[in-house]
Amino acid sequence: MLRIFLLLLIRLLLLLLTSLLLLLLLFVTLWVVLLLLTLIFVLLIRLLISHFHIHPLIVRDMPY
């Protein structure tokens, strides 16, 4: 009886550990994807700014 209980406990702990690892993996992949998206976004904005010669703070030649 005790052996069955121990086996069930070990199996439950392994299941919990694998689920925690999967959650951690999911979180890390989401974090990496967000970082990559922000990096691509920033690079695109810088490319557009350099292409159109627009300063991000001072926009010259604005018609009033």
N, CA, C and O atoms as CSV, one atom per row, in Angstrom:
chain,resi,resn,atom,element,x,y,z
A,1,MET,N,N,0.833,-1.201,0.000
A,1,MET,CA,C,0.000,0.000,0.000
A,1,MET,C,C,0.872,1.258,0.000
A,1,MET,O,O,0.620,2.208,-0.741
A,2,LEU,N,N,1.875,1.242,0.825
A,2,LEU,CA,C,2.768,2.409,0.904
A,2,LEU,C,C,3.540,2.591,-0.398
A,2,LEU,O,O,3.793,3.715,-0.833
A,3,ARG,N,N,3.903,1.489,-1.002
A,3,ARG,CA,C,4.670,1.571,-2.259
A,3,ARG,C,C,3.816,2.182,-3.372
A,3,ARG,O,O,4.304,3.003,-4.149
A,4,ILE,N,N,2.562,1.791,-3.448
A,4,ILE,CA,C,1.643,2.354,-4.454
A,4,ILE,C,C,1.466,3.848,-4.215
A,4,ILE,O,O,1.455,4.648,-5.151
A,5,PHE,N,N,1.328,4.201,-2.955
A,5,PHE,CA,C,1.173,5.613,-2.611
A,5,PHE,C,C,2.413,6.417,-3.009
A,5,PHE,O,O,2.300,7.526,-3.532
A,6,LEU,N,N,3.575,5.858,-2.761
A,6,LEU,CA,C,4.821,6.530,-3.132
A,6,LEU,C,C,4.948,6.666,-4.647
A,6,LEU,O,O,5.390,7.700,-5.147
A,7,LEU,N,N,4.563,5.625,-5.371
A,7,LEU,CA,C,4.610,5.693,-6.824
A,7,LEU,C,C,3.665,6.770,-7.362
A,7,LEU,O,O,4.009,7.521,-8.275
A,8,LEU,N,N,2.478,6.825,-6.781
A,8,LEU,CA,C,1.531,7.859,-7.206
A,8,LEU,C,C,2.054,9.258,-6.893
A,8,LEU,O,O,1.899,10.185,-7.687
A,9,LEU,N,N,2.670,9.391,-5.732
A,9,LEU,CA,C,3.226,10.681,-5.340
A,9,LEU,C,C,4.348,11.101,-6.284
A,9,LEU,O,O,4.418,12.258,-6.700
A,10,ILE,N,N,5.217,10.162,-6.618
A,10,ILE,CA,C,6.319,10.465,-7.540
A,10,ILE,C,C,5.773,10.839,-8.912
A,10,ILE,O,O,6.261,11.769,-9.555
A,11,ARG,N,N,4.756,10.106,-9.351
A,11,ARG,CA,C,4.167,10.407,-10.651
A,11,ARG,C,C,3.514,11.785,-10.650
A,11,ARG,O,O,3.623,12.535,-11.620
A,12,LEU,N,N,2.846,12.104,-9.568
A,12,LEU,CA,C,2.211,13.414,-9.445
A,12,LEU,C,C,3.257,14.527,-9.437
A,12,LEU,O,O,3.080,15.560,-10.082
A,13,LEU,N,N,4.333,14.310,-8.711
A,13,LEU,CA,C,5.409,15.304,-8.681
A,13,LEU,C,C,6.048,15.484,-10.054
A,13,LEU,O,O,6.369,16.605,-10.450
A,14,LEU,N,N,6.230,14.398,-10.769
A,14,LEU,CA,C,6.796,14.487,-12.121
A,14,LEU,C,C,5.856,15.245,-13.057
A,14,LEU,O,O,6.289,16.056,-13.876
A,15,LEU,N,N,4.582,14.966,-12.918
A,15,LEU,CA,C,3.592,15.666,-13.732
A,15,LEU,C,C,3.601,17.162,-13.428
A,15,LEU,O,O,3.567,17.993,-14.335
A,16,LEU,N,N,3.647,17.485,-12.152
A,16,LEU,CA,C,3.696,18.884,-11.747
A,16,LEU,C,C,4.957,19.560,-12.280
A,16,LEU,O,O,4.905,20.690,-12.766
A,17,LEU,N,N,6.071,18.872,-12.186
A,17,LEU,CA,C,7.335,19.425,-12.667
A,17,LEU,C,C,7.303,19.662,-14.177
A,17,LEU,O,O,7.746,20.707,-14.655
A,18,THR,N,N,6.783,18.698,-14.919
A,18,THR,CA,C,6.713,18.867,-16.372
A,18,THR,C,C,5.758,19.995,-16.755
A,18,THR,O,O,6.029,20.748,-17.691
A,19,SER,N,N,4.654,20.113,-16.041
A,19,SER,CA,C,3.725,21.203,-16.352
A,19,SER,C,C,4.353,22.557,-16.030
A,19,SER,O,O,4.171,23.524,-16.770
A,20,LEU,N,N,5.093,22.622,-14.923
A,20,LEU,CA,C,5.783,23.872,-14.590
A,20,LEU,C,C,6.842,24.203,-15.633
A,20,LEU,O,O,7.001,25.363,-16.015
A,21,LEU,N,N,7.557,23.198,-16.088
A,21,LEU,CA,C,8.562,23.425,-17.118
A,21,LEU,C,C,7.920,23.885,-18.425
A,21,LEU,O,O,8.454,24.755,-19.113
A,22,LEU,N,N,6.782,23.301,-18.760
A,22,LEU,CA,C,6.089,23.726,-19.971
A,22,LEU,C,C,5.584,25.157,-19.860
A,22,LEU,O,O,5.662,25.926,-20.817
A,23,LEU,N,N,5.070,25.507,-18.697
A,23,LEU,CA,C,4.629,26.889,-18.484
A,23,LEU,C,C,5.795,27.862,-18.575
A,23,LEU,O,O,5.675,28.939,-19.158
A,24,LEU,N,N,6.911,27.477,-17.999
A,24,LEU,CA,C,8.104,28.316,-18.065
A,24,LEU,C,C,8.580,28.475,-19.509
A,24,LEU,O,O,8.961,29.567,-19.929
A,25,LEU,N,N,8.554,27.396,-20.247
A,25,LEU,CA,C,8.950,27.441,-21.653
A,25,LEU,C,C,8.022,28.343,-22.460
A,25,LEU,O,O,8.473,29.121,-23.301
A,26,LEU,N,N,6.745,28.232,-22.201
A,26,LEU,CA,C,5.765,29.082,-22.879
A,26,LEU,C,C,6.007,30.556,-22.557
A,26,LEU,O,O,5.981,31.411,-23.442
A,27,PHE,N,N,6.240,30.834,-21.286
A,27,PHE,CA,C,6.497,32.209,-20.857
A,27,PHE,C,C,7.753,32.771,-21.517
A,27,PHE,O,O,7.769,33.910,-21.985
A,28,VAL,N,N,8.802,31.954,-21.545
A,28,VAL,CA,C,10.070,32.397,-22.151
A,28,VAL,C,C,9.900,32.640,-23.646
A,28,VAL,O,O,10.422,33.621,-24.176
A,29,THR,N,N,9.183,31.767,-24.323
A,29,THR,CA,C,8.982,31.958,-25.761
A,29,THR,C,C,8.149,33.198,-26.036
A,29,THR,O,O,8.419,33.926,-26.991
A,30,LEU,N,N,7.138,33.448,-25.211
A,30,LEU,CA,C,6.343,34.672,-25.381
A,30,LEU,C,C,7.204,35.906,-25.161
A,30,LEU,O,O,7.098,36.889,-25.894
A,31,TRP,N,N,8.053,35.846,-24.151
A,31,TRP,CA,C,8.947,36.971,-23.850
A,31,TRP,C,C,9.896,37.234,-25.009
A,31,TRP,O,O,10.103,38.384,-25.397
A,32,VAL,N,N,10.474,36.167,-25.563
A,32,VAL,CA,C,11.410,36.307,-26.686
A,32,VAL,C,C,10.700,36.867,-27.917
A,32,VAL,O,O,11.246,37.708,-28.631
A,33,VAL,N,N,9.484,36.395,-28.153
A,33,VAL,CA,C,8.714,36.899,-29.303
A,33,VAL,C,C,8.406,38.378,-29.136
A,33,VAL,O,O,8.509,39.148,-30.091
A,34,LEU,N,N,8.029,38.775,-27.931
A,34,LEU,CA,C,7.764,40.192,-27.685
A,34,LEU,C,C,9.018,41.035,-27.874
A,34,LEU,O,O,8.965,42.114,-28.464
A,35,LEU,N,N,10.131,40.547,-27.380
A,35,LEU,CA,C,11.391,41.270,-27.546
A,35,LEU,C,C,11.760,41.399,-29.023
A,35,LEU,O,O,12.188,42.463,-29.470
A,36,LEU,N,N,11.595,40.326,-29.767
A,36,LEU,CA,C,11.912,40.368,-31.193
A,36,LEU,C,C,10.986,41.327,-31.936
A,36,LEU,O,O,11.426,42.064,-32.819
A,37,LEU,N,N,9.709,41.314,-31.579
A,37,LEU,CA,C,8.765,42.230,-32.229
A,37,LEU,C,C,9.103,43.684,-31.935
A,37,LEU,O,O,9.051,44.528,-32.830
A,38,THR,N,N,9.447,43.979,-30.694
A,38,THR,CA,C,9.811,45.361,-30.372
A,38,THR,C,C,11.098,45.766,-31.086
A,38,THR,O,O,11.232,46.902,-31.541
A,39,LEU,N,N,12.039,44.835,-31.180
A,39,LEU,CA,C,13.286,45.134,-31.890
A,39,LEU,C,C,13.024,45.422,-33.361
A,39,LEU,O,O,13.556,46.386,-33.912
A,40,ILE,N,N,12.207,44.591,-33.997
A,40,ILE,CA,C,11.870,44.802,-35.413
A,40,ILE,C,C,11.135,46.126,-35.589
A,40,ILE,O,O,11.391,46.863,-36.542
A,41,PHE,N,N,10.225,46.425,-34.670
A,41,PHE,CA,C,9.465,47.671,-34.738
A,41,PHE,C,C,10.390,48.885,-34.629
A,41,PHE,O,O,10.271,49.836,-35.400
A,42,VAL,N,N,11.300,48.842,-33.674
A,42,VAL,CA,C,12.248,49.950,-33.486
A,42,VAL,C,C,13.154,50.096,-34.705
A,42,VAL,O,O,13.420,51.212,-35.152
A,43,LEU,N,N,13.625,48.978,-35.243
A,43,LEU,CA,C,14.477,49.043,-36.430
A,43,LEU,C,C,13.721,49.602,-37.627
A,43,LEU,O,O,14.280,50.370,-38.410
A,44,LEU,N,N,12.465,49.227,-37.773
A,44,LEU,CA,C,11.659,49.755,-38.869
A,44,LEU,C,C,11.436,51.257,-38.727
A,44,LEU,O,O,11.506,51.999,-39.707
A,45,ILE,N,N,11.171,51.692,-37.510
A,45,ILE,CA,C,10.979,53.120,-37.279
A,45,ILE,C,C,12.257,53.893,-37.574
A,45,ILE,O,O,12.215,54.957,-38.191
A,46,ARG,N,N,13.383,53.364,-37.136
A,46,ARG,CA,C,14.661,54.042,-37.411
A,46,ARG,C,C,14.958,54.066,-38.907
A,46,ARG,O,O,15.485,55.053,-39.420
A,47,LEU,N,N,14.625,52.994,-39.602
A,47,LEU,CA,C,14.837,52.945,-41.042
A,47,LEU,C,C,13.956,53.975,-41.754
A,47,LEU,O,O,14.403,54.662,-42.672
A,48,LEU,N,N,12.711,54.068,-41.320
A,48,LEU,CA,C,11.811,55.059,-41.920
A,48,LEU,C,C,12.300,56.477,-41.654
A,48,LEU,O,O,12.274,57.334,-42.538
A,49,ILE,N,N,12.744,56.710,-40.424
A,49,ILE,CA,C,13.237,58.048,-40.066
A,49,ILE,C,C,14.467,58.395,-40.899
A,49,ILE,O,O,14.585,59.513,-41.402
A,50,SER,N,N,15.373,57.447,-41.044
A,50,SER,CA,C,16.578,57.730,-41.825
A,50,SER,C,C,16.249,57.856,-43.311
A,50,SER,O,O,16.909,58.603,-44.033
A,51,HIS,N,N,15.237,57.132,-43.765
A,51,HIS,CA,C,14.890,57.185,-45.181
A,51,HIS,C,C,14.237,58.515,-45.544
A,51,HIS,O,O,14.535,59.104,-46.584
A,52,PHE,N,N,13.356,58.973,-44.684
A,52,PHE,CA,C,12.641,60.216,-44.974
A,52,PHE,C,C,13.311,61.437,-44.370
A,52,PHE,O,O,12.811,62.553,-44.508
A,53,HIS,N,N,14.434,61.237,-43.704
A,53,HIS,CA,C,15.193,62.323,-43.074
A,53,HIS,C,C,14.327,63.119,-42.103
A,53,HIS,O,O,14.336,64.350,-42.084
A,54,ILE,N,N,13.595,62.382,-41.316
A,54,ILE,CA,C,12.716,63.025,-40.336
A,54,ILE,C,C,13.341,62.863,-38.964
A,54,ILE,O,O,13.627,61.749,-38.525
A,55,HIS,N,N,13.548,63.972,-38.303
A,55,HIS,CA,C,14.016,63.884,-36.925
A,55,HIS,C,C,12.821,63.525,-36.049
A,55,HIS,O,O,11.737,64.079,-36.231
A,56,PRO,N,N,13.000,62.612,-35.108
A,56,PRO,CA,C,11.838,62.175,-34.316
A,56,PRO,C,C,11.248,63.275,-33.436
A,56,PRO,O,O,10.067,63.224,-33.094
A,57,LEU,N,N,12.060,64.271,-33.064
A,57,LEU,CA,C,11.537,65.305,-32.178
A,57,LEU,C,C,11.201,66.590,-32.930
A,57,LEU,O,O,10.187,67.229,-32.650
A,58,ILE,N,N,12.040,66.963,-33.872
A,58,ILE,CA,C,11.844,68.216,-34.582
A,58,ILE,C,C,11.487,67.907,-36.033
A,58,ILE,O,O,12.313,67.405,-36.795
A,59,VAL,N,N,10.265,68.208,-36.399
A,59,VAL,CA,C,9.843,67.984,-37.774
A,59,VAL,C,C,9.912,69.329,-38.493
A,59,VAL,O,O,9.132,70.237,-38.203
A,60,ARG,N,N,10.834,69.448,-39.416
A,60,ARG,CA,C,11.023,70.706,-40.130
A,60,ARG,C,C,10.099,70.783,-41.345
A,60,ARG,O,O,9.492,69.793,-41.753
A,61,ASP,N,N,10.012,71.979,-41.904
A,61,ASP,CA,C,9.249,72.234,-43.122
A,61,ASP,C,C,7.779,71.856,-42.980
A,61,ASP,O,O,7.181,71.257,-43.874
A,62,MET,N,N,7.229,72.215,-41.855
A,62,MET,CA,C,5.809,71.935,-41.683
A,62,MET,C,C,4.997,73.119,-42.178
A,62,MET,O,O,5.235,74.254,-41.767
A,63,PRO,N,N,4.048,72.861,-43.051
A,63,PRO,CA,C,3.217,73.983,-43.529
A,63,PRO,C,C,2.214,74.417,-42.467
A,63,PRO,O,O,1.485,73.594,-41.912
A,64,TYR,N,N,2.186,75.708,-42.193
A,64,TYR,CA,C,1.245,76.199,-41.195
A,64,TYR,C,C,0.077,76.864,-41.889
A,64,TYR,O,O,-0.839,77.351,-41.226
